[in-house]
């Protein structure tokens, strides 16, 4: 049985809140709450793949410490823009 869009969004929100690093919990849960409902199906699949990456890598990409892989560049840029003020002052 395949997952419905609604179920996928709920699962992605949960995965966004339950990360290995508290900062990623804050950044990704705020992003998921604000944006996932408006994502295309393809964007949801990409976000799902991003969540499978290592938290330290994602945190480095969002913070600009590491170069972001090309497939995630637009998504990570959007997440970074929303991260201002979540874990650091705006």
PDB file of N, CA, C and O in Angstrom, chain B, residues numbered from 101:
ATOM      1  N   UNK B 101       0.841  -1.169   0.000  1.00  0.00           N
ATOM      2  CA  UNK B 101       0.000   0.000   0.000  1.00  0.00           C
ATOM      3  C   UNK B 101       0.895   1.243   0.000  1.00  0.00           C
ATOM      4  O   UNK B 101       1.841   1.329   0.782  1.00  0.00           O
ATOM      5  N   UNK B 102       0.596   2.196  -0.870  1.00  0.00           N
ATOM      6  CA  UNK B 102       1.429   3.387  -0.935  1.00  0.00           C
ATOM      7  C   UNK B 102       0.915   4.441   0.046  1.00  0.00           C
ATOM      8  O   UNK B 102      -0.251   4.440   0.440  1.00  0.00           O
ATOM      9  N   UNK B 103       1.799   5.311   0.413  1.00  0.00           N
ATOM     10  CA  UNK B 103       1.519   6.355   1.390  1.00  0.00           C
ATOM     11  C   UNK B 103       0.735   7.506   0.740  1.00  0.00           C
ATOM     12  O   UNK B 103       1.066   7.934  -0.366  1.00  0.00           O
ATOM     13  N   UNK B 104      -0.284   7.998   1.415  1.00  0.00           N
ATOM     14  CA  UNK B 104      -1.012   9.158   0.892  1.00  0.00           C
ATOM     15  C   UNK B 104      -0.181  10.419   1.126  1.00  0.00           C
ATOM     16  O   UNK B 104       0.735  10.427   1.948  1.00  0.00           O
ATOM     17  N   UNK B 105      -0.508  11.467   0.403  1.00  0.00           N
ATOM     18  CA  UNK B 105       0.200  12.744   0.557  1.00  0.00           C
ATOM     19  C   UNK B 105       0.082  13.246   1.999  1.00  0.00           C
ATOM     20  O   UNK B 105       1.068  13.683   2.593  1.00  0.00           O
ATOM     21  N   UNK B 106      -1.121  13.180   2.551  1.00  0.00           N
ATOM     22  CA  UNK B 106      -1.347  13.639   3.924  1.00  0.00           C
ATOM     23  C   UNK B 106      -0.494  12.854   4.921  1.00  0.00           C
ATOM     24  O   UNK B 106       0.104  13.436   5.826  1.00  0.00           O
ATOM     25  N   UNK B 107      -0.441  11.544   4.754  1.00  0.00           N
ATOM     26  CA  UNK B 107       0.367  10.703   5.634  1.00  0.00           C
ATOM     27  C   UNK B 107       1.849  11.025   5.484  1.00  0.00           C
ATOM     28  O   UNK B 107       2.583  11.070   6.472  1.00  0.00           O
ATOM     29  N   UNK B 108       2.285  11.248   4.248  1.00  0.00           N
ATOM     30  CA  UNK B 108       3.688  11.585   4.011  1.00  0.00           C
ATOM     31  C   UNK B 108       4.052  12.899   4.699  1.00  0.00           C
ATOM     32  O   UNK B 108       5.109  12.995   5.323  1.00  0.00           O
ATOM     33  N   UNK B 109       3.202  13.900   4.592  1.00  0.00           N
ATOM     34  CA  UNK B 109       3.473  15.187   5.235  1.00  0.00           C
ATOM     35  C   UNK B 109       3.539  15.024   6.751  1.00  0.00           C
ATOM     36  O   UNK B 109       4.415  15.605   7.391  1.00  0.00           O
ATOM     37  N   UNK B 110       2.633  14.250   7.333  1.00  0.00           N
ATOM     38  CA  UNK B 110       2.668  14.000   8.776  1.00  0.00           C
ATOM     39  C   UNK B 110       3.967  13.305   9.176  1.00  0.00           C
ATOM     40  O   UNK B 110       4.587  13.659  10.179  1.00  0.00           O
ATOM     41  N   UNK B 111       4.372  12.315   8.383  1.00  0.00           N
ATOM     42  CA  UNK B 111       5.612  11.589   8.676  1.00  0.00           C
ATOM     43  C   UNK B 111       6.819  12.525   8.578  1.00  0.00           C
ATOM     44  O   UNK B 111       7.704  12.492   9.432  1.00  0.00           O
ATOM     45  N   UNK B 112       6.851  13.355   7.541  1.00  0.00           N
ATOM     46  CA  UNK B 112       7.973  14.281   7.366  1.00  0.00           C
ATOM     47  C   UNK B 112       8.014  15.328   8.480  1.00  0.00           C
ATOM     48  O   UNK B 112       9.094  15.720   8.922  1.00  0.00           O
ATOM     49  N   UNK B 113       6.857  15.777   8.929  1.00  0.00           N
ATOM     50  CA  UNK B 113       6.831  16.720  10.062  1.00  0.00           C
ATOM     51  C   UNK B 113       7.402  16.056  11.313  1.00  0.00           C
ATOM     52  O   UNK B 113       8.177  16.668  12.049  1.00  0.00           O
ATOM     53  N   UNK B 114       7.019  14.808  11.548  1.00  0.00           N
ATOM     54  CA  UNK B 114       7.527  14.093  12.716  1.00  0.00           C
ATOM     55  C   UNK B 114       9.040  13.899  12.617  1.00  0.00           C
ATOM     56  O   UNK B 114       9.763  14.105  13.592  1.00  0.00           O
ATOM     57  N   UNK B 115       9.510  13.506  11.440  1.00  0.00           N
ATOM     58  CA  UNK B 115      10.956  13.329  11.247  1.00  0.00           C
ATOM     59  C   UNK B 115      11.702  14.650  11.374  1.00  0.00           C
ATOM     60  O   UNK B 115      12.868  14.668  11.768  1.00  0.00           O
ATOM     61  N   UNK B 116      11.049  15.741  11.048  1.00  0.00           N
ATOM     62  CA  UNK B 116      11.664  17.062  11.170  1.00  0.00           C
ATOM     63  C   UNK B 116      11.806  17.473  12.635  1.00  0.00           C
ATOM     64  O   UNK B 116      12.722  18.217  12.987  1.00  0.00           O
ATOM     65  N   UNK B 117      10.907  16.993  13.485  1.00  0.00           N
ATOM     66  CA  UNK B 117      10.926  17.344  14.911  1.00  0.00           C
ATOM     67  C   UNK B 117      11.834  16.443  15.728  1.00  0.00           C
ATOM     68  O   UNK B 117      12.291  16.838  16.801  1.00  0.00           O
ATOM     69  N   UNK B 118      12.098  15.262  15.251  1.00  0.00           N
ATOM     70  CA  UNK B 118      12.831  14.263  16.030  1.00  0.00           C
ATOM     71  C   UNK B 118      14.181  13.968  15.383  1.00  0.00           C
ATOM     72  O   UNK B 118      14.402  12.882  14.847  1.00  0.00           O
ATOM     73  N   UNK B 119      15.067  14.937  15.440  1.00  0.00           N
ATOM     74  CA  UNK B 119      16.393  14.808  14.841  1.00  0.00           C
ATOM     75  C   UNK B 119      17.394  14.434  15.932  1.00  0.00           C
ATOM     76  O   UNK B 119      17.021  14.284  17.095  1.00  0.00           O
ATOM     77  N   UNK B 120      18.644  14.286  15.564  1.00  0.00           N
ATOM     78  CA  UNK B 120      19.677  13.963  16.538  1.00  0.00           C
ATOM     79  C   UNK B 120      20.294  15.182  17.192  1.00  0.00           C
ATOM     80  O   UNK B 120      20.991  15.063  18.200  1.00  0.00           O
ATOM     81  N   UNK B 121      20.042  16.356  16.625  1.00  0.00           N
ATOM     82  CA  UNK B 121      20.605  17.603  17.131  1.00  0.00           C
ATOM     83  C   UNK B 121      19.443  18.559  17.404  1.00  0.00           C
ATOM     84  O   UNK B 121      18.589  18.758  16.540  1.00  0.00           O
ATOM     85  N   UNK B 122      19.407  19.149  18.597  1.00  0.00           N
ATOM     86  CA  UNK B 122      18.296  20.032  18.978  1.00  0.00           C
ATOM     87  C   UNK B 122      18.128  21.186  17.996  1.00  0.00           C
ATOM     88  O   UNK B 122      17.003  21.558  17.664  1.00  0.00           O
ATOM     89  N   UNK B 123      19.250  21.761  17.524  1.00  0.00           N
ATOM     90  CA  UNK B 123      19.164  22.866  16.565  1.00  0.00           C
ATOM     91  C   UNK B 123      18.435  22.443  15.294  1.00  0.00           C
ATOM     92  O   UNK B 123      17.659  23.213  14.729  1.00  0.00           O
ATOM     93  N   UNK B 124      18.690  21.215  14.850  1.00  0.00           N
ATOM     94  CA  UNK B 124      18.015  20.727  13.647  1.00  0.00           C
ATOM     95  C   UNK B 124      16.534  20.491  13.918  1.00  0.00           C
ATOM     96  O   UNK B 124      15.703  20.696  13.033  1.00  0.00           O
ATOM     97  N   UNK B 125      16.194  20.060  15.141  1.00  0.00           N
ATOM     98  CA  UNK B 125      14.776  19.940  15.523  1.00  0.00           C
ATOM     99  C   UNK B 125      14.074  21.281  15.325  1.00  0.00           C
ATOM    100  O   UNK B 125      12.999  21.351  14.729  1.00  0.00           O
ATOM    101  N   UNK B 126      14.692  22.333  15.829  1.00  0.00           N
ATOM    102  CA  UNK B 126      14.088  23.668  15.768  1.00  0.00           C
ATOM    103  C   UNK B 126      13.994  24.182  14.338  1.00  0.00           C
ATOM    104  O   UNK B 126      12.946  24.670  13.914  1.00  0.00           O
ATOM    105  N   UNK B 127      15.087  24.073  13.600  1.00  0.00           N
ATOM    106  CA  UNK B 127      15.132  24.596  12.228  1.00  0.00           C
ATOM    107  C   UNK B 127      14.173  23.837  11.325  1.00  0.00           C
ATOM    108  O   UNK B 127      13.349  24.439  10.638  1.00  0.00           O
ATOM    109  N   UNK B 128      14.283  22.502  11.328  1.00  0.00           N
ATOM    110  CA  UNK B 128      13.495  21.708  10.383  1.00  0.00           C
ATOM    111  C   UNK B 128      12.017  21.644  10.750  1.00  0.00           C
ATOM    112  O   UNK B 128      11.167  21.617   9.860  1.00  0.00           O
ATOM    113  N   UNK B 129      11.697  21.620  12.036  1.00  0.00           N
ATOM    114  CA  UNK B 129      10.273  21.583  12.393  1.00  0.00           C
ATOM    115  C   UNK B 129       9.594  22.901  12.023  1.00  0.00           C
ATOM    116  O   UNK B 129       8.455  22.894  11.557  1.00  0.00           O
ATOM    117  N   UNK B 130      10.270  24.025  12.222  1.00  0.00           N
ATOM    118  CA  UNK B 130       9.701  25.320  11.818  1.00  0.00           C
ATOM    119  C   UNK B 130       9.523  25.372  10.302  1.00  0.00           C
ATOM    120  O   UNK B 130       8.500  25.849   9.809  1.00  0.00           O
ATOM    121  N   UNK B 131      10.520  24.880   9.566  1.00  0.00           N
ATOM    122  CA  UNK B 131      10.432  24.869   8.108  1.00  0.00           C
ATOM    123  C   UNK B 131       9.294  23.964   7.644  1.00  0.00           C
ATOM    124  O   UNK B 131       8.504  24.347   6.782  1.00  0.00           O
ATOM    125  N   UNK B 132       9.214  22.772   8.212  1.00  0.00           N
ATOM    126  CA  UNK B 132       8.180  21.813   7.809  1.00  0.00           C
ATOM    127  C   UNK B 132       6.785  22.375   8.064  1.00  0.00           C
ATOM    128  O   UNK B 132       5.906  22.280   7.207  1.00  0.00           O
ATOM    129  N   UNK B 133       6.585  22.955   9.230  1.00  0.00           N
ATOM    130  CA  UNK B 133       5.272  23.522   9.554  1.00  0.00           C
ATOM    131  C   UNK B 133       4.883  24.638   8.589  1.00  0.00           C
ATOM    132  O   UNK B 133       3.713  24.785   8.235  1.00  0.00           O
ATOM    133  N   UNK B 134       5.865  25.414   8.172  1.00  0.00           N
ATOM    134  CA  UNK B 134       5.585  26.566   7.311  1.00  0.00           C
ATOM    135  C   UNK B 134       5.420  26.209   5.834  1.00  0.00           C
ATOM    136  O   UNK B 134       4.713  26.910   5.111  1.00  0.00           O
ATOM    137  N   UNK B 135       6.068  25.118   5.367  1.00  0.00           N
ATOM    138  CA  UNK B 135       6.172  24.920   3.923  1.00  0.00           C
ATOM    139  C   UNK B 135       5.681  23.590   3.347  1.00  0.00           C
ATOM    140  O   UNK B 135       5.289  23.550   2.181  1.00  0.00           O
ATOM    141  N   UNK B 136       5.688  22.519   4.108  1.00  0.00           N
ATOM    142  CA  UNK B 136       5.427  21.209   3.504  1.00  0.00           C
ATOM    143  C   UNK B 136       4.064  21.096   2.839  1.00  0.00           C
ATOM    144  O   UNK B 136       3.946  20.454   1.795  1.00  0.00           O
ATOM    145  N   UNK B 137       3.050  21.691   3.403  1.00  0.00           N
ATOM    146  CA  UNK B 137       1.703  21.568   2.823  1.00  0.00           C
ATOM    147  C   UNK B 137       1.636  22.131   1.408  1.00  0.00           C
ATOM    148  O   UNK B 137       0.820  21.685   0.603  1.00  0.00           O
ATOM    149  N   UNK B 138       2.485  23.105   1.099  1.00  0.00           N
ATOM    150  CA  UNK B 138       2.473  23.728  -0.231  1.00  0.00           C
ATOM    151  C   UNK B 138       3.453  23.072  -1.203  1.00  0.00           C
ATOM    152  O   UNK B 138       3.486  23.437  -2.378  1.00  0.00           O
ATOM    153  N   UNK B 139       4.244  22.119  -0.737  1.00  0.00           N
ATOM    154  CA  UNK B 139       5.237  21.460  -1.592  1.00  0.00           C
ATOM    155  C   UNK B 139       4.565  20.584  -2.641  1.00  0.00           C
ATOM    156  O   UNK B 139       3.503  20.007  -2.403  1.00  0.00           O
ATOM    157  N   UNK B 140       5.197  20.495  -3.796  1.00  0.00           N
ATOM    158  CA  UNK B 140       4.779  19.520  -4.806  1.00  0.00           C
ATOM    159  C   UNK B 140       5.173  18.129  -4.315  1.00  0.00           C
ATOM    160  O   UNK B 140       5.948  17.993  -3.369  1.00  0.00           O
ATOM    161  N   UNK B 141       4.636  17.105  -4.959  1.00  0.00           N
ATOM    162  CA  UNK B 141       5.006  15.739  -4.594  1.00  0.00           C
ATOM    163  C   UNK B 141       6.507  15.513  -4.769  1.00  0.00           C
ATOM    164  O   UNK B 141       7.135  14.850  -3.944  1.00  0.00           O
ATOM    165  N   UNK B 142       7.078  16.060  -5.834  1.00  0.00           N
ATOM    166  CA  UNK B 142       8.515  15.905  -6.090  1.00  0.00           C
ATOM    167  C   UNK B 142       9.337  16.589  -5.000  1.00  0.00           C
ATOM    168  O   UNK B 142      10.363  16.060  -4.572  1.00  0.00           O
ATOM    169  N   UNK B 143       8.894  17.757  -4.552  1.00  0.00           N
ATOM    170  CA  UNK B 143       9.603  18.473  -3.492  1.00  0.00           C
ATOM    171  C   UNK B 143       9.520  17.709  -2.171  1.00  0.00           C
ATOM    172  O   UNK B 143      10.475  17.711  -1.395  1.00  0.00           O
ATOM    173  N   UNK B 144       8.385  17.056  -1.911  1.00  0.00           N
ATOM    174  CA  UNK B 144       8.261  16.238  -0.701  1.00  0.00           C
ATOM    175  C   UNK B 144       9.234  15.068  -0.732  1.00  0.00           C
ATOM    176  O   UNK B 144       9.842  14.738   0.286  1.00  0.00           O
ATOM    177  N   UNK B 145       9.385  14.442  -1.888  1.00  0.00           N
ATOM    178  CA  UNK B 145      10.328  13.321  -2.026  1.00  0.00           C
ATOM    179  C   UNK B 145      11.756  13.813  -1.788  1.00  0.00           C
ATOM    180  O   UNK B 145      12.541  13.136  -1.124  1.00  0.00           O
ATOM    181  N   UNK B 146      12.093  14.980  -2.323  1.00  0.00           N
ATOM    182  CA  UNK B 146      13.426  15.544  -2.119  1.00  0.00           C
ATOM    183  C   UNK B 146      13.655  15.863  -0.643  1.00  0.00           C
ATOM    184  O   UNK B 146      14.730  15.584  -0.113  1.00  0.00           O
ATOM    185  N   UNK B 147      12.669  16.438   0.018  1.00  0.00           N
ATOM    186  CA  UNK B 147      12.785  16.739   1.448  1.00  0.00           C
ATOM    187  C   UNK B 147      12.954  15.450   2.250  1.00  0.00           C
ATOM    188  O   UNK B 147      13.733  15.410   3.202  1.00  0.00           O
ATOM    189  N   UNK B 148      12.238  14.410   1.875  1.00  0.00           N
ATOM    190  CA  UNK B 148      12.367  13.102   2.516  1.00  0.00           C
ATOM    191  C   UNK B 148      13.803  12.589   2.374  1.00  0.00           C
ATOM    192  O   UNK B 148      14.378  12.070   3.331  1.00  0.00           O
ATOM    193  N   UNK B 149      14.373  12.736   1.188  1.00  0.00           N
ATOM    194  CA  UNK B 149      15.764  12.312   0.972  1.00  0.00           C
ATOM    195  C   UNK B 149      16.722  13.146   1.819  1.00  0.00           C
ATOM    196  O   UNK B 149      17.678  12.614   2.384  1.00  0.00           O
ATOM    197  N   UNK B 150      16.469  14.449   1.907  1.00  0.00           N
ATOM    198  CA  UNK B 150      17.316  15.310   2.733  1.00  0.00           C
ATOM    199  C   UNK B 150      17.306  14.845   4.182  1.00  0.00           C
ATOM    200  O   UNK B 150      18.349  14.826   4.836  1.00  0.00           O
ATOM    201  N   UNK B 151      16.141  14.472   4.686  1.00  0.00           N
ATOM    202  CA  UNK B 151      16.036  14.027   6.075  1.00  0.00           C
ATOM    203  C   UNK B 151      16.789  12.727   6.336  1.00  0.00           C
ATOM    204  O   UNK B 151      17.041  12.380   7.490  1.00  0.00           O
ATOM    205  N   UNK B 152      17.146  12.009   5.284  1.00  0.00           N
ATOM    206  CA  UNK B 152      17.927  10.779   5.442  1.00  0.00           C
ATOM    207  C   UNK B 152      19.422  11.064   5.562  1.00  0.00           C
ATOM    208  O   UNK B 152      20.206  10.170   5.879  1.00  0.00           O
ATOM    209  N   UNK B 153      19.807  12.301   5.311  1.00  0.00           N
ATOM    210  CA  UNK B 153      21.213  12.683   5.422  1.00  0.00           C
ATOM    211  C   UNK B 153      21.587  12.856   6.890  1.00  0.00           C
ATOM    212  O   UNK B 153      20.718  12.974   7.754  1.00  0.00           O
ATOM    213  N   UNK B 154      22.876  12.870   7.159  1.00  0.00           N
ATOM    214  CA  UNK B 154      23.406  13.051   8.506  1.00  0.00           C
ATOM    215  C   UNK B 154      23.073  14.452   9.025  1.00  0.00           C
ATOM    216  O   UNK B 154      23.229  15.436   8.302  1.00  0.00           O
ATOM    217  N   UNK B 155      22.617  14.539  10.273  1.00  0.00           N
ATOM    218  CA  UNK B 155      22.255  15.833  10.859  1.00  0.00           C
ATOM    219  C   UNK B 155      23.410  16.824  10.870  1.00  0.00           C
ATOM    220  O   UNK B 155      23.211  18.012  10.614  1.00  0.00           O
ATOM    221  N   UNK B 156      24.605  16.348  11.161  1.00  0.00           N
ATOM    222  CA  UNK B 156      25.765  17.248  11.180  1.00  0.00           C
ATOM    223  C   UNK B 156      26.020  17.827   9.796  1.00  0.00           C
ATOM    224  O   UNK B 156      26.393  18.993   9.668  1.00  0.00           O
ATOM    225  N   UNK B 157      25.821  17.019   8.765  1.00  0.00           N
ATOM    226  CA  UNK B 157      25.979  17.517   7.394  1.00  0.00           C
ATOM    227  C   UNK B 157      24.914  18.561   7.072  1.00  0.00           C
ATOM    228  O   UNK B 157      25.223  19.631   6.548  1.00  0.00           O
ATOM    229  N   UNK B 158      23.661  18.244   7.389  1.00  0.00           N
ATOM    230  CA  UNK B 158      22.574  19.193   7.106  1.00  0.00           C
ATOM    231  C   UNK B 158      22.816  20.506   7.850  1.00  0.00           C
ATOM    232  O   UNK B 158      22.638  21.584   7.283  1.00  0.00           O
ATOM    233  N   UNK B 159      23.217  20.417   9.101  1.00  0.00           N
ATOM    234  CA  UNK B 159      23.476  21.620   9.898  1.00  0.00           C
ATOM    235  C   UNK B 159      24.594  22.451   9.271  1.00  0.00           C
ATOM    236  O   UNK B 159      24.514  23.679   9.226  1.00  0.00           O
ATOM    237  N   UNK B 160      25.630  21.776   8.790  1.00  0.00           N
ATOM    238  CA  UNK B 160      26.720  22.473   8.111  1.00  0.00           C
ATOM    239  C   UNK B 160      26.276  23.125   6.813  1.00  0.00           C
ATOM    240  O   UNK B 160      26.725  24.222   6.482  1.00  0.00           O
ATOM    241  N   UNK B 161      25.402  22.459   6.082  1.00  0.00           N
ATOM    242  CA  UNK B 161      24.886  23.030   4.826  1.00  0.00           C
ATOM    243  C   UNK B 161      24.019  24.254   5.121  1.00  0.00           C
ATOM    244  O   UNK B 161      24.152  25.293   4.475  1.00  0.00           O
ATOM    245  N   UNK B 162      23.130  24.114   6.106  1.00  0.00           N
ATOM    246  CA  UNK B 162      22.223  25.215   6.449  1.00  0.00           C
ATOM    247  C   UNK B 162      23.014  26.412   6.979  1.00  0.00           C
ATOM    248  O   UNK B 162      22.691  27.560   6.673  1.00  0.00           O
ATOM    249  N   UNK B 163      24.035  26.142   7.763  1.00  0.00           N
ATOM    250  CA  UNK B 163      24.845  27.217   8.335  1.00  0.00           C
ATOM    251  C   UNK B 163      25.926  27.749   7.422  1.00  0.00           C
ATOM    252  O   UNK B 163      26.584  28.738   7.744  1.00  0.00           O
ATOM    253  N   UNK B 164      26.118  27.097   6.276  1.00  0.00           N
ATOM    254  CA  UNK B 164      27.113  27.555   5.319  1.00  0.00           C
ATOM    255  C   UNK B 164      28.530  27.110   5.619  1.00  0.00           C
ATOM    256  O   UNK B 164      29.468  27.601   4.990  1.00  0.00           O
ATOM    257  N   UNK B 165      28.720  26.189   6.566  1.00  0.00           N
ATOM    258  CA  UNK B 165      30.058  25.710   6.886  1.00  0.00           C
ATOM    259  C   UNK B 165      30.578  24.701   5.871  1.00  0.00           C
ATOM    260  O   UNK B 165      31.787  24.581   5.677  1.00  0.00           O
ATOM    261  N   UNK B 166      29.671  23.976   5.223  1.00  0.00           N
ATOM    262  CA  UNK B 166      30.042  22.969   4.225  1.00  0.00           C
ATOM    263  C   UNK B 166      29.330  23.290   2.920  1.00  0.00           C
ATOM    264  O   UNK B 166      28.231  23.846   2.936  1.00  0.00           O
ATOM    265  N   UNK B 167      29.941  22.946   1.789  1.00  0.00           N
ATOM    266  CA  UNK B 167      29.228  23.130   0.519  1.00  0.00           C
ATOM    267  C   UNK B 167      28.035  22.167   0.436  1.00  0.00           C
ATOM    268  O   UNK B 167      28.148  20.989   0.776  1.00  0.00           O
ATOM    269  N   UNK B 168      26.916  22.681  -0.013  1.00  0.00           N
ATOM    270  CA  UNK B 168      25.696  21.887  -0.142  1.00  0.00           C
ATOM    271  C   UNK B 168      25.722  21.101  -1.442  1.00  0.00           C
ATOM    272  O   UNK B 168      26.041  21.668  -2.487  1.00  0.00           O
ATOM    273  N   UNK B 169      25.395  19.806  -1.411  1.00  0.00           N
ATOM    274  CA  UNK B 169      25.300  19.040  -2.660  1.00  0.00           C
ATOM    275  C   UNK B 169      24.301  19.707  -3.610  1.00  0.00           C
ATOM    276  O   UNK B 169      23.266  20.211  -3.174  1.00  0.00           O
ATOM    277  N   UNK B 170      24.613  19.706  -4.898  1.00  0.00           N
ATOM    278  CA  UNK B 170      23.767  20.412  -5.878  1.00  0.00           C
ATOM    279  C   UNK B 170      22.294  20.026  -5.839  1.00  0.00           C
ATOM    280  O   UNK B 170      21.432  20.883  -6.037  1.00  0.00           O
ATOM    281  N   UNK B 171      21.984  18.751  -5.587  1.00  0.00           N
ATOM    282  CA  UNK B 171      20.578  18.325  -5.601  1.00  0.00           C
ATOM    283  C   UNK B 171      19.768  18.951  -4.463  1.00  0.00           C
ATOM    284  O   UNK B 171      18.542  19.031  -4.547  1.00  0.00           O
ATOM    285  N   UNK B 172      20.444  19.394  -3.404  1.00  0.00           N
ATOM    286  CA  UNK B 172      19.758  19.980  -2.258  1.00  0.00           C
ATOM    287  C   UNK B 172      19.896  21.501  -2.183  1.00  0.00           C
ATOM    288  O   UNK B 172      19.329  22.118  -1.280  1.00  0.00           O
ATOM    289  N   UNK B 173      20.623  22.114  -3.095  1.00  0.00           N
ATOM    290  CA  UNK B 173      20.985  23.524  -2.967  1.00  0.00           C
ATOM    291  C   UNK B 173      19.773  24.447  -2.798  1.00  0.00           C
ATOM    292  O   UNK B 173      19.751  25.256  -1.870  1.00  0.00           O
ATOM    293  N   UNK B 174      18.779  24.345  -3.660  1.00  0.00           N
ATOM    294  CA  UNK B 174      17.607  25.224  -3.552  1.00  0.00           C
ATOM    295  C   UNK B 174      16.847  24.988  -2.247  1.00  0.00           C
ATOM    296  O   UNK B 174      16.428  25.937  -1.585  1.00  0.00           O
ATOM    297  N   UNK B 175      16.675  23.733  -1.887  1.00  0.00           N
ATOM    298  CA  UNK B 175      15.948  23.389  -0.666  1.00  0.00           C
ATOM    299  C   UNK B 175      16.690  23.893   0.569  1.00  0.00           C
ATOM    300  O   UNK B 175      16.084  24.499   1.454  1.00  0.00           O
ATOM    301  N   UNK B 176      17.988  23.647   0.632  1.00  0.00           N
ATOM    302  CA  UNK B 176      18.780  24.085   1.784  1.00  0.00           C
ATOM    303  C   UNK B 176      18.819  25.610   1.867  1.00  0.00           C
ATOM    304  O   UNK B 176      18.823  26.173   2.962  1.00  0.00           O
ATOM    305  N   UNK B 177      18.848  26.272   0.725  1.00  0.00           N
ATOM    306  CA  UNK B 177      18.804  27.738   0.725  1.00  0.00           C
ATOM    307  C   UNK B 177      17.506  28.229   1.363  1.00  0.00           C
ATOM    308  O   UNK B 177      17.524  29.161   2.167  1.00  0.00           O
ATOM    309  N   UNK B 178      16.396  27.614   1.012  1.00  0.00           N
ATOM    310  CA  UNK B 178      15.099  27.986   1.612  1.00  0.00           C
ATOM    311  C   UNK B 178      15.087  27.713   3.113  1.00  0.00           C
ATOM    312  O   UNK B 178      14.582  28.520   3.894  1.00  0.00           O
ATOM    313  N   UNK B 179      15.642  26.577   3.510  1.00  0.00           N
ATOM    314  CA  UNK B 179      15.701  26.244   4.938  1.00  0.00           C
ATOM    315  C   UNK B 179      16.573  27.262   5.663  1.00  0.00           C
ATOM    316  O   UNK B 179      16.215  27.723   6.747  1.00  0.00           O
ATOM    317  N   UNK B 180      17.710  27.615   5.076  1.00  0.00           N
ATOM    318  CA  UNK B 180      18.628  28.586   5.688  1.00  0.00           C
ATOM    319  C   UNK B 180      17.961  29.938   5.889  1.00  0.00           C
ATOM    320  O   UNK B 180      18.130  30.574   6.930  1.00  0.00           O
ATOM    321  N   UNK B 181      17.207  30.373   4.896  1.00  0.00           N
ATOM    322  CA  UNK B 181      16.515  31.662   5.000  1.00  0.00           C
ATOM    323  C   UNK B 181      15.535  31.660   6.166  1.00  0.00           C
ATOM    324  O   UNK B 181      15.368  32.676   6.841  1.00  0.00           O
ATOM    325  N   UNK B 182      14.895  30.538   6.400  1.00  0.00           N
ATOM    326  CA  UNK B 182      13.951  30.437   7.508  1.00  0.00           C
ATOM    327  C   UNK B 182      14.604  30.192   8.847  1.00  0.00           C
ATOM    328  O   UNK B 182      13.946  30.293   9.883  1.00  0.00           O
ATOM    329  N   UNK B 183      15.897  29.867   8.848  1.00  0.00           N
ATOM    330  CA  UNK B 183      16.595  29.547  10.092  1.00  0.00           C
ATOM    331  C   UNK B 183      17.048  30.789  10.848  1.00  0.00           C
ATOM    332  O   UNK B 183      17.392  30.699  12.026  1.00  0.00           O
ATOM    333  N   UNK B 184      17.053  31.939  10.197  1.00  0.00           N
ATOM    334  CA  UNK B 184      17.440  33.173  10.883  1.00  0.00           C
ATOM    335  C   UNK B 184      16.561  33.369  12.111  1.00  0.00           C
ATOM    336  O   UNK B 184      15.333  33.363  12.017  1.00  0.00           O
ATOM    337  N   UNK B 185      17.193  33.542  13.247  1.00  0.00           N
ATOM    338  CA  UNK B 185      16.454  33.775  14.473  1.00  0.00           C
ATOM    339  C   UNK B 185      15.994  32.521  15.183  1.00  0.00           C
ATOM    340  O   UNK B 185      15.552  32.596  16.329  1.00  0.00           O
ATOM    341  N   UNK B 186      16.085  31.364  14.533  1.00  0.00           N
ATOM    342  CA  UNK B 186      15.669  30.121  15.194  1.00  0.00           C
ATOM    343  C   UNK B 186      16.750  29.669  16.163  1.00  0.00           C
ATOM    344  O   UNK B 186      16.458  29.371  17.321  1.00  0.00           O
ATOM    345  N   UNK B 187      18.001  29.617  15.703  1.00  0.00           N
ATOM    346  CA  UNK B 187      19.097  29.205  16.574  1.00  0.00           C
ATOM    347  C   UNK B 187      20.148  30.287  16.710  1.00  0.00           C
ATOM    348  O   UNK B 187      21.092  30.142  17.488  1.00  0.00           O
ATOM    349  N   UNK B 188      19.996  31.377  15.958  1.00  0.00           N
ATOM    350  CA  UNK B 188      20.939  32.493  16.055  1.00  0.00           C
ATOM    351  C   UNK B 188      20.147  33.786  15.875  1.00  0.00           C
ATOM    352  O   UNK B 188      19.096  33.784  15.234  1.00  0.00           O
ATOM    353  N   UNK B 189      20.641  34.881  16.432  1.00  0.00           N
ATOM    354  CA  UNK B 189      19.909  36.151  16.292  1.00  0.00           C
ATOM    355  C   UNK B 189      19.765  36.562  14.836  1.00  0.00           C
ATOM    356  O   UNK B 189      20.656  36.312  14.024  1.00  0.00           O
ATOM    357  N   UNK B 190      18.661  37.185  14.511  1.00  0.00           N
ATOM    358  CA  UNK B 190      18.415  37.661  13.141  1.00  0.00           C
ATOM    359  C   UNK B 190      19.272  38.868  12.814  1.00  0.00           C
ATOM    360  O   UNK B 190      19.194  39.399  11.706  1.00  0.00           O
TER     361      UNK B 190
END
